[in-house]
Amino acid sequence: MTTSKTNNTKQNVREHIIAQASNLFFHRGIKDVKMDDIAHEIGISKRTVYELFADKEELLHESLKYIYKNIHRTGRQKIRETSNNTLDVLLTLYYIYFEMLKKANKNFFLDLKQYPKITEYQKTKEKRNSDKFKKWIQKGVKEGLFREDANSDIILYILRRDIEYITISNEFSNYSIDELGRSFILFYLRGIATSKGQEIIENFIKKQKQ
């Protein structure tokens, strides 16, 4: 009984550390956050942090999974509430992503590239997301929302490249995240949408402006 209670306590502390570390990494950047900062923020010793996580990269890995989990949870909820077709799903995911960028420190995304294990994890996530995106485009074609000649491989390649660029670059600092989000929707999704799909996109953009 005592062992079980101890394990539960350790798990609770571990989850609390991950939640706090995720917040610090995301808003301040990874390099600027030391293990001392995380321990101080929570009110525990650095030794306790290292008892539960081998190093900063392991904690970062768990923090990244925590961030993605929350994004996916938010996405699923919004999709259930607002989505009636494939285009609604993609527009909702676009919206969530650009809302996330409003809160993020650009250094967070730059710093991620300095960790080999994290880079591999990111590649795995990108592969899964790419497969889902292609299926949504194909389903959207069947629903009459996207053009039949839309090449999902090419679109995805350019889209991923450009989103990564604006995420880490300062060249777009004169534009708001909302403006960038609308431009991406108009450029990529509206560009491959049928007249039926374009009508859905126009209504979505009007609602977001309001």
HELIX and SHEET records of a PDB file:
HELIX    1   1 THR A    2  ARG A   28  1                                  27    
HELIX    2   2 MET A   35  ILE A   42  1                                   8    
HELIX    3   3 LYS A   46  LEU A   52  1                                   7    
HELIX    4   4 LYS A   56  THR A   82  1                                  27    
HELIX    5   5 THR A   86  LYS A  103  1                                  18    
HELIX    6   6 LYS A  106  LEU A  112  1                                   7    
HELIX    7   7 PRO A  116  LYS A  142  1                                  27    
HELIX    8   8 SER A  152  ILE A  168  1                                  17    
HELIX    9   9 ILE A  177  PHE A  184  1                                   8    
HELIX   10  10 ILE A  185  LEU A  189  3                                   5    
HELIX   11  11 ARG A  190  ILE A  192  1                                   3    
HELIX   12  12 SER A  195  LYS A  209  1                                  15    
END                                                                             
